[in-house]
Amino acid sequence: MDSLDIDTLNIEGKNTVNNKVSMLKKYGEVLTDKEFITDPAIARDDEIKQCILTLLTPEKSALLVGKPGIGKTAIVEGLAYRIKKDLVPNALKGWEIIKINITSIMGTTESDTGSENKIDLLVNELSEREKTILFIDETHVLITRSKEGGLDIANMLKAGLDRGAIKMIGATTTEEYETYILRDRAFLRRFQKIDVIEVDQPTCVKILMGTYPKIEKQLGIKIGYQPFEIQKIMAFIVQMTDEYKRVYEVASRYPDICLTILSNAFTYALYDNVDAVKIKHFYQAIANARNVYPDVLVKEKAKFKEEFQEYFRNENINIKELE
């Protein structure tokens, strides 16, 4: 029986040959199986290229490091999107990327042979598979759980990473990287650090313009304006959330802080039971933005009303009723 048959899993998440519980099936999300409406990693070609080059390097895995909210997970989804579309080198075609929440595989599980460690099962399963990349967000948890006196998860993965049997993409914040991962040199040398920086304003507008069709498809409602008008609204959202207007060390960064406002505009439209997101919904989302300083928000609300006054007038919107 070939390796494909051996790895075949039934719907209960057990291997049909040895009847063992599959950690990947039970706790993993196959990103390369997702239906992508648009490219989830707009303007991140350089970081994706670095990921690919690292994964093609023997005994090396990739570690994405950057501030919260700048799109580290989106980069991994972008790689999955490119694998699915055959937009990668031949050596990566046909690979799977499986996202695992590391906290969900703490502890033990019951099997036909008794109680077994979930991490052991995961490592063994990965070593028997081919063309599989494990994605672990918040990679620093691998280290911190060990320091807290629990399982030494990092060491359990080291052997597989050394052999190249396990290919992995990790993601963590700059702070967690410096606090935890840098101290574990043995674990660190198995990774190639890839710095992910915050995008600039024009790129953030580009990301919003590329992302809103996905939200439209997911929610079944459209933004009720022409593309040039939508871009004008997106540009306003980006400039009102620049670095010096965000609540210090609380707010997210580009593009996450802008995507939150955009998503909230759709939410207000859904609440109104309408089939189009209009200027009043964008205003409501902006007026209720929580990651911008209150005094800044007052100014931005006034600026939005002035810049888009023609839209409010044409749509007979009483702004005072929205306050």
N, C-alpha and C positions, 0 to 999 in steps of 0.2 A: 504494500500500500504506500503511495507516495505521500510527500509532506503535506500536500493540499488536503488529502483525505484525513490525515491525522489531525489537522488543525480545524476540521469542520466542527462547528458548534451547533448544538440544538437550541431551541427557543428558551430553554430554562437556564442557559448560560453554562452548560456542562459540555465537556469534550465527549464526543460520541464514542471515542475509542477507549480512553482510560477513565471516563466518567468522573473526571475531576472538575471542580468548579473553575470557571474561567474568570479571572479577575478583570481582564480586558473587556469581556462581554458584559459582565455584571456591573462594573464601575466606570467603564470607559465610554467616551463619546468619540466616534470615528469622524474626525473633521473632514476627511477626504470623501466622506459619503454625503456631506451636507449639500443641500440645494442652494447655490449662491446666485442671488438675483443680480448683484453687481460685485465688482472686485472689492473685497473687504479691506484691502491694504493699498488704497490709493496713495500715490506719491511715496511709497516705501520700497521702491525697486532696489535701492542700494543695500538696505538692511536684509532684504530677502536674498539678494545675491550673496551676501556675506554668510547667511545661514546655509545656503546651498553649498558653498565652497567648504564650509566647516564640516558639514555632514559627509561630504565626499572625502574628507581627510581621515585616514585610518586612526582609530582610537581617540577621536575627538568628537565632542558634542558641543552644541551651541548654547550660550547663556545670554539672554537679552536683559540688559540692565538699563533702567531709566526711571524717571519720576512717575508717580501715579497718573493715570489718565491720558498718557500720550500714545497709546495704541500698540503696546507690546503683544497682546493677544491677537490683535488684528493682523499683525505681521505673520504670525503663525497660521492664521486662517487664510491669509494671502498666499502663503506657500502651499497650503492644502488646495486652494483654488487653482493654482498654477499646475500642481500635480494632476488634478482632475482634468484640466484642460490640455494636458500634455505640453505645457509650456516650460518644461524643465529639461536639463540634460538627460540623455538616455539612461544614465546610471541611477536616476531617481524615479524614472517612470514606473508606475505600478506600485509605488510604495504607499503605505497607509500612515497617516498621522492620527494617533489616538491620544485624546486628552484625558488625563486622570486627575481627579481631586484627591490629593495625597491624604487629606484628613479622613476620607471615606474608607481608606484601606488600612486604618490603624486596627490593631487587635487581631483576633483570630476568627476563623470561620469553621463550621462543622462540615466534614466531608465523610465519604465512605470509610476513610482510614482514621477517622477521629478528628480532633481539633488541630487545625493547622494555621500557621502564621500567614496572614494575607500578603505581607511583603515578600515572604519566601515564595509563595505561590506565584506572585506577579513576576519576580525575577526569573523563576524557573520557566514560566510560560513565555516570557520574552526571549529567553535563550534558545527556545525551540522554534521560534518563529523567524521568518525572513521578511525583509522589506517592511520593517515596522519601526516607526519613530514615536517615541513616547514624549508627550508634552506635559510638563508639570509646571503650572503657574505657582507663584509664591514658593520658589525653589528653596528659599532659606528655611522653610519648615522642615526640610530634610535634616538640616543641621540642628535647629532649635529643639526638635523633639528628642534628639540624641542627648543634648546638653541637659535636658530636664530629667534625665534618668530613665527615659523610655528606650525603645528600640533604637539601635544605631542604624537608622535607615540609610544614611549616606554610605556607610561602609558596606551595607548589603548590596548596594548598587555598584560599588566601585569595581568589583571583579568583572561584572558584565560589561561595564564601560571600558575597562582595560582591554578585554578581548575583542571589543567591537561588536559583541553580540547584542548589546543594547545601544541604540542610537537615541539621543535624547535632545530635546530643546527645553531649556528652562527659562523662566522669566522671574525677575525680582526687581524690587526698587533699589535705587542707588544707596539709600540709607541701610537697608537690610543687607545688601551686598557687602558694604563696608563693615557693618557690625558683626555679621555672622560668617559669611562665606569666605571672606578673605583670610579668616583665621584657620580654616581647614585647607591647608596647602595640598594635601593628598587628593582631596575631592576637587579642588580648584583646577589643578593641572590637567584634569581630564576635559576641561571646557575651554572653549574659545569665547572670551567676552566680546559681546557686540553691543556697543553703546547706542542707545536709542534716544535721540534728542527731540525736544519739542519742535513741532513744525512752525513755520512762520505764518503770518496772517494770510497771504495769498494762497498758500498751500492749504491752510485750514478751510478757506472758502471753497477751494477745489474739492476737498474731502466732503464737505457738506453737500455740495452740488452732486457729487457722485453717490452719496448715501441716501438722500431723501427718496429716490425711486424705490429703494428697498423697503423703507418704512411705508410708503404708499401701498406697495404690494402686500405687505404683512397685514396692514390694517384695513385695506379696501377703500381708502379715501385718498383724494388727490389734493395737492396744493393748487388753489384756484387762480393761478396767474401764469403768465408767459415766462419762459426761462430767464429772460433778461431782468424781469421784475423779481423773480425768485432770487437771482444772484444778488440783487440790490439788498434784499432782506437778509440774506446770509451774510453779506459783507457787514451789515449793521450789527448783527449778532456777534460777529468775530471782533469788531472793533470795540464793542461795549464790554467785552470780557478779556481785554488784554491784561498783561501781567500785573500792571499797577492798579488795576481796578478790582482784583480778586481779593477775597478775604484771605489774609496771610496764612499760609500753611494749613488752610482748611479746604480751600477750593481745589478742584481738579485743574487740569491744564488743557491746552489745545491737543486734540480736538474734543475731548470728552465733555468739557464744560459747555461747549457750543452744541454738541449733540444732545445734551440733556435739555437745553432750551428748545431745540427743534422738536424733540420727542414730546415735550410738554405741550407744544402748540397743537400737535396732533391729538393729544389727550383732551384738550379743551374742545376741539371740534367734535370728537366722539361724544363728549358730555352733552353737547348741544344737539346731538342726533342729526348732524348735517353731513353731506357727502363731499365737502370741500373745506380745506383749511384756508381761512381768510385772515385779513389784517387784524381783526379783533382778537383772533386766537393767538397770533404772534405777540400782540401787545400784552395779552394776559400772561403769556409764558414769560415775557421779558419783565413785566411788572412784579412777578412772583419769583424771580430768580433769587436763589438763596446764597449763591457763592460770590456775590458782588456786594461791595460795601454799600450800606443803605444810602449814604449821601450821594454816592456815584449813581445809584439806581434812580434817585429822584431826577438827576440831570439827564440820564439816558432816556427815561420815560418821556420827559418833555421834548427831547431831541427827536425821539421816534414819532411822537405826535405831529411835530412840525414837518419832519421829512416826508411823512406819509399821509399828510392831511388830506390830500386829494383822494386817496383810497378811502379814508374814513367818510369823507363827504359823499363820494359816489355810492358808497354802500350804506348810507344813512345810519351810521354808527354814532351813537351818543356816548362819547368817551367817559362822561361823568358817571354813567351807569356801570362802567367797567371798573371804576375805582374801588 
